[in-house]
Amino acid sequence: MTPPGLEVEQFSEAPEPEEPGNLTEEVLFEILANPRRRTVLRELSRNETYEIGELAECVAAAENGTAAGGVTREDRKSAYTALQQLHLPKLHSAGLVVYDKDRGTVEPTLMKEEINIYLDVVRGNDIPWHEYYFALGVVSLLLVVVAAFDIFPFGLFSDIGWATLIVLSFLISAMLHYRSHAGTGIGIGQKPEQ
């Protein structure tokens, strides 16, 4: 029996994970808003278990655009500290990873497959489609101008040939755009919850 006034407060190492059904889209998108957490989840979709040091090296490499072996000690330490103190506990409490601080390991949960669709929507360094189409339009306009003045070697190709090439480039781009987003119709055809 503990004497009055000497009660010891209990602290847990990591918060208990939420039930998978309790994770709202708002919480999930707030979690995925951070590039380090997205990198962790992407890495865990490739490999089942990581030690924190390995994961920190992968995160630092992704941030610096280098291979895992080309990461500096400072970058690795910065990623390691942030993962250990902030990102892994947050992912663990959301039920997205199993973070064992004592063993120093991180594993994905059964929610891994469900999260991958959101990771596809919230991409890292991809060019947004609207920027791609804008660039394609600018290049097409330049081709039309250069072809109209018969500047060598563009004058060797007929005007109808250039028009066909430009239309085909937009058509192929639109088909690729459609295919890339065909599986990401989140909530389409579903009635909103009341």
N, CA, C and O atoms as a DFTB+ gen file, in Angstrom:
776 C
 N C O
     1  1       0.840      -1.179       0.000
     2  2       0.000       0.000       0.000
     3  2       0.882       1.239       0.000
     4  3       1.857       1.324       0.747
     5  1       0.527       2.193      -0.845
     6  2       1.305       3.416      -0.970
     7  2       0.774       4.447      -0.001
     8  3      -0.432       4.685       0.056
     9  1       1.679       5.075       0.779
    10  2       1.241       6.116       1.707
    11  2       0.593       7.277       0.951
    12  3       0.966       7.562      -0.186
    13  1      -0.382       7.952       1.582
    14  2      -1.047       9.092       0.932
    15  2      -0.026      10.158       0.540
    16  3       0.915      10.440       1.282
    17  1      -0.230      10.741      -0.636
    18  2       0.663      11.801      -1.105
    19  2       1.854      11.277      -1.867
    20  3       2.595      12.073      -2.444
    21  1       2.079       9.946      -1.898
    22  2       3.225       9.381      -2.598
    23  2       2.795       8.517      -3.784
    24  3       3.514       7.603      -4.186
    25  1       1.629       8.810      -4.334
    26  2       1.181       8.035      -5.471
    27  2       2.131       8.241      -6.638
    28  3       2.594       9.354      -6.885
    29  1       2.413       7.182      -7.341
    30  2       3.308       7.243      -8.488
    31  2       2.458       7.273      -9.747
    32  3       1.585       6.429      -9.951
    33  1       2.734       8.265     -10.590
    34  2       1.983       8.385     -11.826
    35  2       2.521       7.381     -12.831
    36  3       3.735       7.216     -12.955
    37  1       1.632       6.710     -13.548
    38  2       2.019       5.713     -14.546
    39  2       2.090       6.368     -15.923
    40  3       1.144       7.023     -16.360
    41  1       3.228       6.183     -16.603
    42  2       3.393       6.672     -17.971
    43  2       3.637       5.485     -18.869
    44  3       4.404       4.584     -18.528
    45  1       2.994       5.481     -20.003
    46  2       3.256       4.414     -20.966
    47  2       4.302       4.904     -21.955
    48  3       4.435       6.104     -22.198
    49  1       5.049       3.950     -22.527
    50  2       6.091       4.281     -23.489
    51  2       5.500       4.904     -24.746
    52  3       5.987       5.930     -25.221
    53  1       4.449       4.288     -25.285
    54  2       3.805       4.804     -26.493
    55  2       2.309       4.686     -26.305
    56  3       1.836       3.749     -25.663
    57  1       1.564       5.617     -26.853
    58  2       0.118       5.538     -26.707
    59  2      -0.423       4.280     -27.372
    60  3       0.147       3.776     -28.339
    61  1      -1.520       3.791     -26.843
    62  2      -2.144       2.605     -27.428
    63  2      -2.708       2.965     -28.795
    64  3      -3.295       4.035     -28.960
    65  1      -2.534       2.072     -29.788
    66  2      -3.048       2.391     -31.111
    67  2      -4.564       2.420     -31.140
    68  3      -5.239       1.706     -30.399
    69  1      -5.080       3.273     -32.023
    70  2      -6.520       3.349     -32.202
    71  2      -6.998       2.131     -32.965
    72  3      -6.223       1.471     -33.657
    73  1      -8.279       1.841     -32.831
    74  2      -8.879       0.786     -33.645
    75  2      -8.894       1.277     -35.083
    76  3      -9.120       2.464     -35.316
    77  1      -8.653       0.375     -36.083
    78  2      -8.630       0.803     -37.471
    79  2      -9.876       1.563     -37.903
    80  3      -9.767       2.495     -38.700
    81  1     -11.035       1.206     -37.414
    82  2     -12.260       1.886     -37.802
    83  2     -12.380       3.287     -37.223
    84  3     -13.201       4.067     -37.706
    85  1     -11.594       3.638     -36.205
    86  2     -11.689       4.934     -35.542
    87  2     -10.847       6.017     -36.214
    88  3     -10.925       7.182     -35.826
    89  1     -10.053       5.655     -37.200
    90  2      -9.180       6.614     -37.863
    91  2      -9.991       7.373     -38.917
    92  3     -10.412       6.798     -39.920
    93  1     -10.202       8.663     -38.677
    94  2     -10.987       9.466     -39.611
    95  2     -10.095       9.933     -40.762
    96  3      -8.869       9.924     -40.653
    97  1     -10.726      10.339     -41.864
    98  2      -9.968      10.849     -43.000
    99  2      -9.213      12.117     -42.629
   100  3      -8.102      12.340     -43.109
   101  1      -9.808      12.950     -41.777
   102  2      -9.149      14.188     -41.370
   103  2      -7.845      13.882     -40.634
   104  3      -6.816      14.506     -40.895
   105  1      -7.895      12.915     -39.710
   106  2      -6.694      12.527     -38.967
   107  2      -5.674      11.918     -39.913
   108  3      -4.482      12.217     -39.829
   109  1      -6.146      11.061     -40.818
   110  2      -5.239      10.409     -41.757
   111  2      -4.537      11.426     -42.645
   112  3      -3.326      11.342     -42.850
   113  1      -5.293      12.391     -43.176
   114  2      -4.664      13.397     -44.031
   115  2      -3.735      14.306     -43.238
   116  3      -2.732      14.777     -43.774
   117  1      -4.046      14.557     -41.988
   118  2      -3.134      15.340     -41.147
   119  2      -1.839      14.567     -40.932
   120  3      -0.756      15.153     -40.926
   121  1      -1.945      13.269     -40.758
   122  2      -0.748      12.430     -40.600
   123  2       0.055      12.412     -41.893
   124  3       1.279      12.539     -41.871
   125  1      -0.638      12.254     -43.027
   126  2       0.038      12.162     -44.318
   127  2       0.543      13.509     -44.833
   128  3       1.254      13.557     -45.837
   129  1       0.189      14.589     -44.164
   130  2       0.654      15.908     -44.587
   131  2       2.156      16.066     -44.374
   132  3       2.778      16.936     -44.983
   133  1       2.737      15.241     -43.523
   134  2       4.160      15.345     -43.231
   135  2       4.963      14.419     -44.147
   136  3       4.691      13.219     -44.195
   137  1       5.949      14.957     -44.875
   138  2       6.736      14.131     -45.799
   139  2       7.491      12.990     -45.115
   140  3       7.637      11.916     -45.699
   141  1       7.969      13.202     -43.903
   142  2       8.690      12.123     -43.209
   143  2       7.760      10.953     -42.900
   144  3       8.146       9.795     -43.054
   145  1       6.543      11.251     -42.466
   146  2       5.607      10.169     -42.170
   147  2       5.197       9.431     -43.443
   148  3       5.029       8.212     -43.427
   149  1       5.033      10.171     -44.552
   150  2       4.724       9.506     -45.822
   151  2       5.861       8.594     -46.237
   152  3       5.624       7.483     -46.711
   153  1       7.091       9.048     -46.065
   154  2       8.247       8.225     -46.424
   155  2       8.286       6.961     -45.577
   156  3       8.559       5.878     -46.094
   157  1       8.019       7.088     -44.286
   158  2       7.989       5.912     -43.402
   159  2       6.963       4.909     -43.900
   160  3       7.259       3.718     -44.003
   161  1       5.761       5.374     -44.210
   162  2       4.704       4.467     -44.654
   163  2       5.036       3.843     -46.006
   164  3       4.728       2.673     -46.234
   165  1       5.655       4.598     -46.900
   166  2       6.070       4.023     -48.191
   167  2       7.132       2.960     -47.988
   168  3       7.075       1.892     -48.597
   169  1       8.097       3.250     -47.135
   170  2       9.157       2.262     -46.880
   171  2       8.582       0.993     -46.275
   172  3       8.981      -0.112     -46.641
   173  1       7.645       1.150     -45.351
   174  2       7.049      -0.025     -44.715
   175  2       6.183      -0.825     -45.682
   176  3       5.931      -2.007     -45.447
   177  1       5.724      -0.201     -46.767
   178  2       4.962      -0.968     -47.755
   179  2       5.905      -1.814     -48.612
   180  3       5.461      -2.755     -49.270
   181  1       7.212      -1.488     -48.611
   182  2       8.203      -2.264     -49.365
   183  2       8.835      -3.361     -48.518
   184  3       9.221      -4.411     -49.032
   185  1       8.936      -3.111     -47.231
   186  2       9.642      -4.010     -46.336
   187  2       8.791      -4.169     -45.076
   188  3       8.162      -3.210     -44.628
   189  1       8.770      -5.352     -44.515
   190  2       7.881      -5.609     -43.369
   191  2       8.364      -5.002     -42.059
   192  3       7.556      -4.480     -41.290
   193  1       9.651      -5.059     -41.793
   194  2      10.161      -4.577     -40.511
   195  2      11.438      -3.770     -40.730
   196  3      12.283      -4.128     -41.550
   197  1      11.559      -2.700     -39.999
   198  2      12.769      -1.871     -40.032
   199  2      13.244      -1.631     -38.619
   200  3      12.449      -1.565     -37.681
   201  1      14.553      -1.502     -38.480
   202  2      15.108      -0.934     -37.261
   203  2      15.047       0.577     -37.454
   204  3      15.100       1.060     -38.586
   205  1      14.937       1.320     -36.367
   206  2      14.771       2.767     -36.478
   207  2      15.949       3.401     -37.223
   208  3      15.757       4.334     -38.003
   209  1      17.153       2.906     -36.991
   210  2      18.329       3.451     -37.675
   211  2      18.242       3.292     -39.184
   212  3      18.565       4.218     -39.928
   213  1      17.804       2.112     -39.640
   214  2      17.637       1.883     -41.079
   215  2      16.580       2.813     -41.657
   216  3      16.757       3.407     -42.720
   217  1      15.480       2.921     -40.929
   218  2      14.376       3.768     -41.382
   219  2      14.806       5.233     -41.429
   220  3      14.447       5.955     -42.358
   221  1      15.565       5.669     -40.443
   222  2      16.056       7.051     -40.411
   223  2      16.962       7.312     -41.611
   224  3      16.925       8.395     -42.194
   225  1      17.768       6.330     -41.977
   226  2      18.648       6.484     -43.135
   227  2      17.837       6.601     -44.423
   228  3      18.176       7.400     -45.296
   229  1      16.770       5.813     -44.550
   230  2      15.889       5.885     -45.724
   231  2      15.195       7.243     -45.797
   232  3      15.089       7.834     -46.871
   233  1      14.727       7.730     -44.661
   234  2      14.048       9.030     -44.619
   235  2      15.023      10.141     -44.987
   236  3      14.692      11.016     -45.787
   237  1      16.215      10.114     -44.412
   238  2      17.221      11.140     -44.715
   239  2      17.621      11.087     -46.186
   240  3      17.826      12.130     -46.806
   241  1      17.734       9.891     -46.751
   242  2      18.083       9.751     -48.168
   243  2      16.984      10.339     -49.049
   244  3      17.273      11.030     -50.026
   245  1      15.719      10.064     -48.705
   246  2      14.597      10.601     -49.477
   247  2      14.568      12.128     -49.407
   248  3      14.294      12.789     -50.408
   249  1      14.846      12.683     -48.244
   250  2      14.834      14.134     -48.071
   251  2      15.944      14.812     -48.849
   252  3      15.773      15.935     -49.325
   253  1      17.087      14.137     -48.983
   254  2      18.246      14.738     -49.644
   255  2      18.420      14.273     -51.083
   256  3      19.359      14.693     -51.760
   257  1      17.526      13.410     -51.556
   258  2      17.603      12.935     -52.927
   259  2      18.848      12.129     -53.225
   260  3      19.396      12.206     -54.324
   261  1      19.302      11.345     -52.238
   262  2      20.490      10.519     -52.426
   263  2      20.159       9.069     -52.110
   264  3      19.064       8.741     -51.653
   265  1      21.137       8.215     -52.367
   266  2      21.004       6.811     -51.981
   267  2      21.211       6.722     -50.471
   268  3      21.804       7.611     -49.860
   269  1      20.711       5.629     -49.878
   270  2      20.811       5.473     -48.422
   271  2      22.254       5.540     -47.942
   272  3      22.510       6.045     -46.849
   273  1      23.193       5.048     -48.721
   274  2      24.596       5.070     -48.314
   275  2      25.229       6.440     -48.377
   276  3      26.292       6.647     -47.793
   277  1      24.606       7.395     -49.073
   278  2      25.187       8.725     -49.239
   279  2      24.700       9.754     -48.248
   280  3      24.886      10.953     -48.455
   281  1      24.080       9.304     -47.174
   282  2      23.512      10.217     -46.179
   283  2      24.579      10.598     -45.163
   284  3      25.352       9.752     -44.714
   285  1      24.614      11.887     -44.802
   286  2      25.579      12.329     -43.795
   287  2      25.106      11.910     -42.404
   288  3      23.929      11.619     -42.190
   289  1      26.037      11.887     -41.483
   290  2      25.719      11.495     -40.099
   291  2      24.717      12.469     -39.471
   292  3      23.820      12.060     -38.734
   293  1      24.880      13.763     -39.772
   294  2      23.984      14.782     -39.209
   295  2      22.555      14.604     -39.727
   296  3      21.594      14.708     -38.965
   297  1      22.425      14.334     -41.034
   298  2      21.088      14.142     -41.608
   299  2      20.416      12.901     -41.023
   300  3      19.225      12.914     -40.711
   301  1      21.197      11.828     -40.878
   302  2      20.664      10.592     -40.307
   303  2      20.234      10.815     -38.866
   304  3      19.180      10.333     -38.450
   305  1      21.049      11.548     -38.095
   306  2      20.734      11.806     -36.690
   307  2      19.488      12.671     -36.564
   308  3      18.651      12.432     -35.693
   309  1      19.359      13.677     -37.431
   310  2      18.178      14.543     -37.407
   311  2      16.912      13.735     -37.690
   312  3      15.907      13.878     -36.993
   313  1      16.967      12.887     -38.714
   314  2      15.804      12.055     -39.050
   315  2      15.514      11.067     -37.925
   316  3      14.352      10.850     -37.582
   317  1      16.554      10.465     -37.345
   318  2      16.391       9.482     -36.269
   319  2      15.687      10.106     -35.066
   320  3      14.747       9.533     -34.515
   321  1      16.155      11.287     -34.670
   322  2      15.579      11.959     -33.507
   323  2      14.111      12.321     -33.754
   324  3      13.258      12.101     -32.894
   325  1      13.828      12.876     -34.931
   326  2      12.444      13.252     -35.242
   327  2      11.536      12.027     -35.315
   328  3      10.402      12.067     -34.838
   329  1      12.026      10.947     -35.906
   330  2      11.220       9.726     -35.985
   331  2      10.929       9.183     -34.597
   332  3       9.786       8.860     -34.274
   333  1      11.963       9.083     -33.784
   334  2      11.827       8.480     -32.453
   335  2      10.938       9.304     -31.534
   336  3      10.127       8.745     -30.795
   337  1      11.078      10.615     -31.569
   338  2      10.360      11.453     -30.613
   339  2       8.987      11.903     -31.090
   340  3       8.107      12.158     -30.267
   341  1       8.780      12.008     -32.419
   342  2       7.533      12.597     -32.892
   343  2       6.754      11.694     -33.845
   344  3       5.611      11.330     -33.572
   345  1       7.375      11.341     -34.954
   346  2       6.630      10.713     -36.041
   347  2       6.207       9.276     -35.756
   348  3       5.056       8.920     -36.006
   349  1       7.101       8.447     -35.245
   350  2       6.732       7.047     -34.981
   351  2       5.679       6.924     -33.878
   352  3       4.744       6.139     -34.032
   353  1       5.794       7.675     -32.759
   354  2       4.700       7.614     -31.775
   355  2       3.359       8.065     -32.356
   356  3       2.320       7.498     -32.018
   357  1       3.371       9.079     -33.229
   358  2       2.126       9.553     -33.837
   359  2       1.544       8.479     -34.760
   360  3       0.339       8.229     -34.734
   361  1       2.389       7.848     -35.571
   362  2       1.924       6.773     -36.456
   363  2       1.439       5.574     -35.649
   364  3       0.469       4.918     -36.027
   365  1       2.113       5.289     -34.540
   366  2       1.720       4.173     -33.669
   367  2       0.362       4.444     -33.021
   368  3      -0.505       3.571     -32.981
   369  1       0.193       5.667     -32.513
   370  2      -1.068       5.977     -31.837
   371  2      -2.235       5.998     -32.817
   372  3      -3.380       5.776     -32.422
   373  1      -1.951       6.265     -34.106
   374  2      -3.007       6.238     -35.127
   375  2      -3.302       4.817     -35.595
   376  3      -4.256       4.594     -36.340
   377  1      -2.485       3.851     -35.159
   378  2      -2.706       2.465     -35.548
   379  2      -2.140       2.119     -36.914
   380  3      -2.505       1.097     -37.496
   381  1      -1.247       2.962     -37.434
   382  2      -0.685       2.719     -38.759
   383  2       0.597       1.912     -38.726
   384  3       0.938       1.255     -39.710
   385  1       1.320       1.949     -37.604
   386  2       2.538       1.147     -37.441
   387  2       2.563       0.575     -36.030
   388  3       1.874       1.043     -35.124
   389  1       3.388      -0.460     -35.885
   390  2       3.684      -0.990     -34.556
   391  2       5.108      -0.555     -34.252
   392  3       6.064      -1.045     -34.854
   393  1       5.235       0.363     -33.319
   394  2       6.528       0.931     -32.951
   395  2       6.931       0.370     -31.594
   396  3       6.309       0.673     -30.576
   397  1       7.970      -0.443     -31.589
   398  2       8.483      -1.026     -30.355
   399  2       9.756      -0.269     -29.975
   400  3      10.839      -0.539     -30.494
   401  1       9.597       0.673     -29.066
   402  2      10.724       1.540     -28.680
   403  2      11.836       0.733     -27.998
   404  3      13.016       1.033     -28.179
   405  1      11.466      -0.287     -27.215
   406  2      12.470      -1.076     -26.512
   407  2      13.359      -1.863     -27.479
   408  3      14.577      -1.912     -27.304
   409  1      12.753      -2.475     -28.494
   410  2      13.524      -3.243     -29.481
   411  2      14.066      -2.362     -30.589
   412  3      14.987      -2.753     -31.306
   413  1      13.496      -1.172     -30.731
   414  2      13.937      -0.258     -31.779
   415  2      13.475      -0.677     -33.161
   416  3      14.194      -0.492     -34.144
   417  1      12.261      -1.250     -33.242
   418  2      11.745      -1.711     -34.529
   419  2      10.412      -1.054     -34.870
   420  3       9.682      -0.576     -34.003
   421  1      10.131      -1.051     -36.156
   422  2       8.877      -0.502     -36.665
   423  2       8.331      -1.490     -37.686
   424  3       9.058      -1.958     -38.563
   425  1       7.042      -1.803     -37.563
   426  2       6.380      -2.719     -38.495
   427  2       5.066      -2.103     -38.938
   428  3       4.459      -1.332     -38.196
   429  1       4.614      -2.443     -40.162
   430  2       3.299      -1.951     -40.589
   431  2       2.194      -2.739     -39.910
   432  3       2.413      -3.859     -39.448
   433  1       1.021      -2.158     -39.851
   434  2      -0.148      -2.862     -39.315
   435  2      -0.960      -3.403     -40.490
   436  3      -0.561      -3.273     -41.647
   437  1      -2.080      -3.996     -40.184
   438  2      -2.959      -4.516     -41.222
   439  2      -3.557      -3.405     -42.072
   440  3      -4.109      -3.674     -43.139
   441  1      -3.458      -2.169     -41.618
   442  2      -3.999      -1.036     -42.367
   443  2      -3.104      -0.642     -43.537
   444  3      -3.427       0.289     -44.274
   445  1      -1.975      -1.345     -43.717
   446  2      -1.008      -0.993     -44.761
   447  2      -1.652      -0.890     -46.141
   448  3      -1.399       0.070     -46.870
   449  1      -2.474      -1.860     -46.504
   450  2      -3.104      -1.860     -47.823
   451  2      -4.071      -0.696     -47.983
   452  3      -4.136      -0.084     -49.049
   453  1      -4.823      -0.387     -46.931
   454  2      -5.774       0.720     -47.003
   455  2      -5.060       2.061     -47.122
   456  3      -5.565       2.983     -47.763
   457  1      -3.898       2.170     -46.511
   458  2      -3.147       3.421     -46.527
   459  2      -2.527       3.665     -47.894
   460  3      -2.368       4.816     -48.298
   461  1      -2.173       2.598     -48.619
   462  2      -1.500       2.763     -49.910
   463  2      -2.316       3.597     -50.886
   464  3      -1.738       4.343     -51.676
   465  1      -3.638       3.495     -50.857
   466  2      -4.455       4.315     -51.766
   467  2      -4.294       5.798     -51.442
   468  3      -4.266       6.628     -52.350
   469  1      -4.190       6.135     -50.165
   470  2      -3.998       7.527     -49.784
   471  2      -2.590       7.996     -50.144
   472  3      -2.398       9.152     -50.522
   473  1      -1.613       7.111     -50.029
   474  2      -0.246       7.471     -50.409
   475  2      -0.155       7.727     -51.899
   476  3       0.639       8.562     -52.331
   477  1      -0.950       7.024     -52.695
   478  2      -0.975       7.271     -54.130
   479  2      -1.578       8.635     -54.429
   480  3      -1.152       9.309     -55.367
   481  1      -2.571       9.050     -53.637
   482  2      -3.191      10.350     -53.845
   483  2      -2.268      11.461     -53.364
   484  3      -2.144      12.484     -54.037
   485  1      -1.618      11.285     -52.217
   486  2      -0.738      12.289     -51.634
   487  2       0.691      11.924     -52.007
   488  3       1.432      11.373     -51.193
   489  1       1.066      12.228     -53.221
   490  2       2.395      11.853     -53.706
   491  2       3.442      12.839     -53.218
   492  3       3.136      13.941     -52.764
   493  1       4.688      12.399     -53.331
   494  2       5.789      13.219     -52.848
   495  2       6.228      14.283     -53.835
   496  3       5.776      15.424     -53.742
   497  1       7.099      13.942     -54.781
   498  2       7.711      14.928     -55.657
   499  2       7.193      14.853     -57.088
   500  3       7.875      15.316     -58.001
   501  1       6.027      14.295     -57.311
   502  2       5.483      14.197     -58.652
   503  2       5.031      15.569     -59.138
   504  3       4.684      16.447     -58.348
   505  1       5.045      15.731     -60.472
   506  2       4.547      16.965     -61.064
   507  2       3.031      16.869     -61.126
   508  3       2.507      15.885     -61.648
   509  1       2.317      17.850     -60.616
   510  2       0.854      17.822     -60.702
   511  2       0.411      17.853     -62.165
   512  3       1.085      18.440     -63.012
   513  1      -0.717      17.224     -62.452
   514  2      -1.194      17.125     -63.825
   515  2      -1.432      18.490     -64.449
   516  3      -1.147      18.677     -65.632
   517  1      -1.945      19.447     -63.687
   518  2      -2.207      20.757     -64.285
   519  2      -0.912      21.421     -64.758
   520  3      -0.912      22.114     -65.776
   521  1       0.193      21.218     -64.029
   522  2       1.485      21.760     -64.455
   523  2       2.002      21.020     -65.684
   524  3       2.593      21.625     -66.578
   525  1       1.776      19.702     -65.723
   526  2       2.185      18.910     -66.877
   527  2       1.466      19.387     -68.133
   528  3       2.096      19.588     -69.171
   529  1       0.131      19.572     -68.043
   530  2      -0.633      20.015     -69.210
   531  2      -0.245      21.427     -69.628
   532  3      -0.219      21.729     -70.821
   533  1       0.051      22.283     -68.681
   534  2       0.495      23.633     -69.011
   535  2       1.809      23.564     -69.790
   536  3       1.952      24.233     -70.813
   537  1       2.761      22.772     -69.323
   538  2       4.046      22.628     -70.011
   539  2       3.858      22.015     -71.398
   540  3       4.498      22.443     -72.358
   541  1       2.986      21.021     -71.503
   542  2       2.716      20.401     -72.799
   543  2       2.104      21.421     -73.756
   544  3       2.432      21.431     -74.943
   545  1       1.225      22.271     -73.253
   546  2       0.643      23.326     -74.086
   547  2       1.680      24.318     -74.569
   548  3       1.651      24.722     -75.731
   549  1       2.604      24.723     -73.692
   550  2       3.665      25.673     -74.065
   551  2       4.574      25.058     -75.122
   552  3       4.906      25.711     -76.112
   553  1       4.977      23.809     -74.920
   554  2       5.836      23.125     -75.894
   555  2       5.110      23.000     -77.233
   556  3       5.709      23.205     -78.288
   557  1       3.827      22.665     -77.189
   558  2       3.046      22.540     -78.423
   559  2       2.968      23.871     -79.162
   560  3       3.123      23.914     -80.382
   561  1       2.729      24.953     -78.431
   562  2       2.669      26.280     -79.044
   563  2       4.002      26.630     -79.693
   564  3       4.027      27.146     -80.810
   565  1       5.104      26.359     -79.011
   566  2       6.429      26.634     -79.577
   567  2       6.662      25.817     -80.839
   568  3       7.224      26.323     -81.810
   569  1       6.234      24.557     -80.835
   570  2       6.379      23.724     -82.026
   571  2       5.587      24.288     -83.197
   572  3       6.073      24.295     -84.328
   573  1       4.361      24.765     -82.933
   574  2       3.531      25.343     -83.987
   575  2       4.201      26.589     -84.567
   576  3       4.240      26.759     -85.785
   577  1       4.725      27.454     -83.708
   578  2       5.379      28.683     -84.175
   579  2       6.616      28.350     -84.993
   580  3       6.808      28.910     -86.072
   581  1       7.447      27.460     -84.505
   582  2       8.682      27.092     -85.203
   583  2       8.356      26.407     -86.530
   584  3       9.010      26.672     -87.539
   585  1       7.360      25.536     -86.538
   586  2       6.971      24.854     -87.769
   587  2       6.362      25.831     -88.773
   588  3       6.560      25.671     -89.977
   589  1       5.623      26.841     -88.302
   590  2       5.006      27.819     -89.199
   591  2       6.045      28.645     -89.950
   592  3       5.804      29.065     -91.082
   593  1       7.190      28.878     -89.330
   594  2       8.255      29.653     -89.972
   595  2       9.252      28.760     -90.703
   596  3      10.276      29.238     -91.193
   597  1       8.955      27.470     -90.775
   598  2       9.798      26.494     -91.484
   599  2      11.262      26.552     -91.056
   600  3      12.169      26.466     -91.884
   601  1      11.476      26.698     -89.753
   602  2      12.837      26.722     -89.208
   603  2      13.387      25.300     -89.251
   604  3      12.721      24.353     -88.832
   605  1      14.613      25.160     -89.762
   606  2      15.238      23.842     -89.905
   607  2      15.533      23.265     -88.529
   608  3      16.015      24.018     -87.683
   609  1      15.292      22.037     -88.243
   610  2      14.790      20.924     -89.039
   611  2      13.272      20.761     -88.944
   612  3      12.717      19.812     -89.497
   613  1      12.596      21.685     -88.243
   614  2      11.154      21.562     -88.046
   615  2      10.369      21.746     -89.343
   616  3       9.258      21.232     -89.474
   617  1      10.929      22.460     -90.282
   618  2      10.271      22.674     -91.561
   619  2      10.240      21.429     -92.435
   620  3       9.501      21.383     -93.418
   621  1      11.024      20.431     -92.094
   622  2      11.051      19.189     -92.878
   623  2       9.791      18.358     -92.680
   624  3       9.444      17.531     -93.523
   625  1       9.122      18.578     -91.583
   626  2       7.920      17.815     -91.246
   627  2       6.715      18.646     -91.658
   628  3       6.723      19.858     -91.438
   629  1       5.689      18.059     -92.240
   630  2       4.524      18.811     -92.712
   631  2       3.719      19.378     -91.544
   632  3       3.804      18.902     -90.412
   633  1       2.929      20.421     -91.861
   634  2       2.099      21.042     -90.830
   635  2       1.082      20.059     -90.262
   636  3       0.836      20.037     -89.056
   637  1       0.487      19.237     -91.146
   638  2      -0.486      18.244     -90.668
   639  2       0.208      17.197     -89.799
   640  3      -0.409      16.650     -88.885
   641  1       1.472      16.912     -90.070
   642  2       2.246      15.980     -89.244
   643  2       2.463      16.520     -87.838
   644  3       2.336      15.792     -86.854
   645  1       2.796      17.826     -87.757
   646  2       2.968      18.456     -86.446
   647  2       1.646      18.500     -85.691
   648  3       1.607      18.234     -84.490
   649  1       0.566      18.835     -86.388
   650  2      -0.747      18.883     -85.746
   651  2      -1.127      17.504     -85.214
   652  3      -1.648      17.384     -84.105
   653  1      -0.866      16.468     -86.004
   654  2      -1.160      15.095     -85.568
   655  2      -0.329      14.728     -84.341
   656  3      -0.847      14.131     -83.397
   657  1       0.943      15.078     -84.350
   658  2       1.826      14.779     -83.208
   659  2       1.346      15.481     -81.939
   660  3       1.348      14.883     -80.863
   661  1       0.940      16.727     -82.055
   662  2       0.471      17.484     -80.889
   663  2      -0.833      16.899     -80.351
   664  3      -0.989      16.725     -79.142
   665  1      -1.767      16.597     -81.252
   666  2      -3.034      16.009     -80.809
   667  2      -2.793      14.656     -80.154
   668  3      -3.395      14.351     -79.124
   669  1      -1.915      13.836     -80.743
   670  2      -1.597      12.531     -80.142
   671  2      -0.948      12.682     -78.772
   672  3      -1.226      11.890     -77.871
   673  1      -0.081      13.692     -78.596
   674  2       0.568      13.880     -77.292
   675  2      -0.461      14.233     -76.217
   676  3      -0.362      13.762     -75.084
   677  1      -1.453      15.066     -76.570
   678  2      -2.507      15.387     -75.610
   679  2      -3.402      14.181     -75.350
   680  3      -3.805      13.942     -74.212
   681  1      -3.714      13.425     -76.393
   682  2      -4.564      12.255     -76.239
   683  2      -3.895      11.194     -75.355
   684  3      -4.535      10.636     -74.464
   685  1      -2.626      10.920     -75.598
   686  2      -1.895       9.936     -74.784
   687  2      -1.773      10.420     -73.347
   688  3      -1.918       9.634     -72.411
   689  1      -1.506      11.719     -73.166
   690  2      -1.406      12.272     -71.810
   691  2      -2.723      12.139     -71.072
   692  3      -2.747      11.781     -69.895
   693  1      -3.825      12.427     -71.765
   694  2      -5.146      12.321     -71.130
   695  2      -5.460      10.879     -70.748
   696  3      -6.035      10.625     -69.690
   697  1      -5.081       9.932     -71.613
   698  2      -5.313       8.513     -71.282
   699  2      -4.488       8.086     -70.072
   700  3      -4.986       7.374     -69.200
   701  1      -3.233       8.515     -70.016
   702  2      -2.388       8.202     -68.856
   703  2      -2.945       8.841     -67.591
   704  3      -2.952       8.223     -66.526
   705  1      -3.409      10.074     -67.711
   706  2      -4.006      10.776     -66.574
   707  2      -5.240      10.019     -66.091
   708  3      -5.413       9.816     -64.889
   709  1      -6.082       9.610     -67.005
   710  2      -7.290       8.868     -66.651
   711  2      -6.941       7.556     -65.958
   712  3      -7.542       7.210     -64.941
   713  1      -5.971       6.823     -66.506
   714  2      -5.576       5.535     -65.908
   715  2      -4.975       5.713     -64.527
   716  3      -5.216       4.901     -63.634
   717  1      -4.193       6.774     -64.344
   718  2      -3.538       6.967     -63.045
   719  2      -4.542       7.315     -61.955
   720  3      -4.292       7.051     -60.779
   721  1      -5.673       7.903     -62.329
   722  2      -6.676       8.303     -61.341
   723  2      -7.911       7.414     -61.328
   724  3      -8.834       7.648     -60.549
   725  1      -7.935       6.391     -62.186
   726  2      -9.119       5.535     -62.261
   727  2      -9.381       4.810     -60.949
   728  3     -10.537       4.637     -60.563
   729  1      -8.332       4.383     -60.259
   730  2      -8.507       3.638     -59.017
   731  2      -8.601       4.495     -57.777
   732  3      -8.726       3.974     -56.669
   733  1      -8.542       5.822     -57.952
   734  2      -8.522       6.684     -56.769
   735  2      -9.812       7.464     -56.614
   736  3      -9.800       8.571     -56.077
   737  1     -10.910       6.918     -57.066
   738  2     -12.191       7.585     -56.924
   739  2     -12.721       7.414     -55.523
   740  3     -13.751       6.769     -55.325
   741  1     -12.042       7.975     -54.552
   742  2     -12.392       7.823     -53.150
   743  2     -13.740       8.480     -52.897
   744  3     -13.912       9.677     -53.127
   745  1     -14.683       7.696     -52.427
   746  2     -15.987       8.225     -52.066
   747  2     -16.941       8.417     -53.219
   748  3     -18.090       8.801     -52.999
   749  1     -16.504       8.163     -54.455
   750  2     -17.390       8.350     -55.609
   751  2     -18.463       7.261     -55.571
   752  3     -18.156       6.083     -55.391
   753  1     -19.690       7.656     -55.738
   754  2     -20.801       6.703     -55.748
   755  2     -21.294       6.349     -54.350
   756  3     -22.212       5.542     -54.207
   757  1     -20.700       6.938     -53.321
   758  2     -21.136       6.673     -51.962
   759  2     -21.906       7.867     -51.432
   760  3     -21.580       9.016     -51.727
   761  1     -22.924       7.581     -50.651
   762  2     -23.659       8.668     -50.031
   763  2     -22.894       9.171     -48.818
   764  3     -22.328       8.371     -48.073
   765  1     -22.866      10.484     -48.604
   766  2     -22.172      10.999     -47.430
   767  2     -22.855      10.556     -46.157
   768  3     -24.073      10.382     -46.113
   769  1     -22.043      10.375     -45.108
   770  2     -22.598       9.980     -43.812
   771  2     -23.377      11.139     -43.214
   772  3     -22.990      12.300     -43.351
   773  1     -24.474      10.814     -42.552
   774  2     -25.327      11.851     -41.951
   775  2     -24.847      12.184     -40.556
   776  3     -25.436      13.033     -39.887
